[in-house]
Amino acid sequence: IYGDTDGNGKIQTNDAKLVLQHIVRMPVTLNLDAADVDGNGKIQTNDAKLILQYIVKIINKFPAEKAESSDSWGENQTPPAIRG
């Protein structure tokens, strides 16, 4: 689950805290894939900010989730490899 950096099944402020602690090189255990919520391949303060925005319902989806869904094609679309 994007944003669930501690793997407890919930997205909470502790998840953003773990991201920030990781950034300042504190010894923490976190799921790096879940922490990269903006999908840029790096763990940065923006990821912590987005997790907090998700918690207070400013956003309802992480950019990394949107990127994944835009990479797929719907049932009424032809896959790019078959387009002619």
Phi, psi and chi 1 to 4 in degrees:
 res  aa     phi    psi   chi1   chi2   chi3   chi4
   1 ILE       -  122.2  -59.9  173.0      -      -
   2 TYR   -58.5  136.2  -79.3  108.2      -      -
   3 GLY    92.1  -21.8      -      -      -      -
   4 ASP   -88.1   74.9 -180.0   20.0      -      -
   5 THR   -73.0  -22.2   63.6      -      -      -
   6 ASP   -96.0   -3.9   61.7    9.3      -      -
   7 GLY    72.6   24.5      -      -      -      -
   8 ASN   -92.7    5.1   71.3   -7.9      -      -
   9 GLY    85.9    2.4      -      -      -      -
  10 LYS  -131.8  151.3  -58.3  173.1 -172.2  173.5
  11 ILE  -102.5  113.0  -59.3  171.5      -      -
  12 GLN  -134.8  171.7  -59.0  169.4  -55.1      -
  13 THR   -59.2  -30.1   55.0      -      -      -
  14 ASN   -59.2  -32.4 -174.3   57.6      -      -
  15 ASP   -64.6  -42.0  -63.4  -56.7      -      -
  16 ALA   -67.1  -39.0      -      -      -      -
  17 LYS   -60.9  -42.5  179.3 -175.8   85.6  168.1
  18 LEU   -62.9  -37.9  -71.6  173.3      -      -
  19 VAL   -61.1  -47.4  168.9      -      -      -
  20 LEU   -64.6  -40.0  -65.4  172.5      -      -
  21 GLN   -63.9  -38.8  -71.3  174.7  -30.8      -
  22 HIS   -62.5  -41.6  172.7   78.1      -      -
  23 ILE   -61.6  -38.8  -68.8  167.3      -      -
  24 VAL   -89.8   14.2  -62.7      -      -      -
  25 ARG    65.8   30.9  -56.4 -164.3 -169.5  -72.6
  26 MET   -77.1  147.1  -70.6  180.0   68.6      -
  27 PRO   -73.6  104.3   23.0  -29.0      -      -
  28 VAL  -133.2  157.4  -66.3      -      -      -
  29 THR  -108.2  120.6  -58.6      -      -      -
  30 LEU  -148.3  156.7   76.4  156.3      -      -
  31 ASN   -82.2  108.4 -179.8  -31.8      -      -
  32 LEU   -65.3  -35.1  -64.6  175.6      -      -
  33 ASP   -65.3  -40.6  -69.0  -31.0      -      -
  34 ALA   -70.3  -27.2      -      -      -      -
  35 ALA   -76.5  -26.6      -      -      -      -
  36 ASP   -84.4   70.1 -177.1   20.8      -      -
  37 VAL   -76.4  -16.8  -63.6      -      -      -
  38 ASP   -91.5   -7.7   63.7    7.3      -      -
  39 GLY    73.7   21.8      -      -      -      -
  40 ASN   -93.9    3.5   71.7   -9.1      -      -
  41 GLY    83.3    5.2      -      -      -      -
  42 LYS  -130.8  151.9  -57.2  172.5 -172.5  172.7
  43 ILE   -99.6  113.3  -50.4  -58.7      -      -
  44 GLN  -136.4  173.1  -60.3  173.1  -52.9      -
  45 THR   -59.4  -28.8   54.9      -      -      -
  46 ASN   -60.6  -34.2 -171.6   52.3      -      -
  47 ASP   -64.1  -43.7  -64.2  -57.7      -      -
  48 ALA   -62.9  -41.7      -      -      -      -
  49 LYS   -61.3  -44.1  177.4 -168.7   80.4  165.9
  50 LEU   -66.1  -37.1  -70.7  167.3      -      -
  51 ILE   -62.1  -44.2  -69.1  169.7      -      -
  52 LEU   -65.6  -39.1  -66.8  172.0      -      -
  53 GLN   -63.3  -36.6  -72.8  179.2  -21.4      -
  54 TYR   -65.0  -43.1 -177.5   88.6      -      -
  55 ILE   -61.3  -41.6  -68.5  166.5      -      -
  56 VAL   -91.6   10.5  -62.3      -      -      -
  57 LYS    67.1   28.8  -57.3 -168.9 -175.8  -38.2
  58 ILE   -74.4  -35.7  -67.4  173.1      -      -
  59 ILE  -123.8  155.1   61.0  172.8      -      -
  60 ASN  -116.9    1.8   63.0    5.6      -      -
  61 LYS  -154.1  145.5 -156.1  170.1 -164.1 -179.1
  62 PHE   -85.6  148.9  -66.0  114.3      -      -
  63 PRO   -53.0  -35.9  -27.7   35.2      -      -
  64 ALA   -63.9  -34.0      -      -      -      -
  65 GLU   -70.3  -39.5  -67.1  175.3  -62.7      -
  66 LYS   -65.5  -38.5  -67.2  176.7 -176.5  176.8
  67 ALA   -64.3  -40.7      -      -      -      -
  68 GLU   -63.1  -43.7  -81.2 -176.5    4.1      -
  69 SER   -71.3  -28.8   63.6      -      -      -
  70 SER   -78.3  -16.8   67.4      -      -      -
  71 ASP   -77.5  -22.3  -71.0  -18.2      -      -
  72 SER   -89.7  162.4   61.5      -      -      -
  73 TRP  -116.6  145.3   40.0  -84.8      -      -
  74 GLY   -79.6  176.6      -      -      -      -
  75 GLU   -67.5  -23.1   64.4 -177.9   65.0      -
  76 ASN   -98.1    7.7  -64.8  -35.7      -      -
  77 GLN  -111.1  149.4  -64.7  177.0  -42.2      -
  78 THR   -89.9  135.6  -54.2      -      -      -
  79 PRO   -58.0  144.6  -15.8   23.9      -      -
  80 PRO   -54.7  -33.9  -21.0   27.2      -      -
  81 ALA   -68.8  -17.6      -      -      -      -
  82 ILE  -104.8  -12.0  -59.3  176.1      -      -
  83 ARG   -60.0  146.1  -71.6 -175.4 -174.8  154.5
  84 GLY  -130.1      -      -      -      -      -
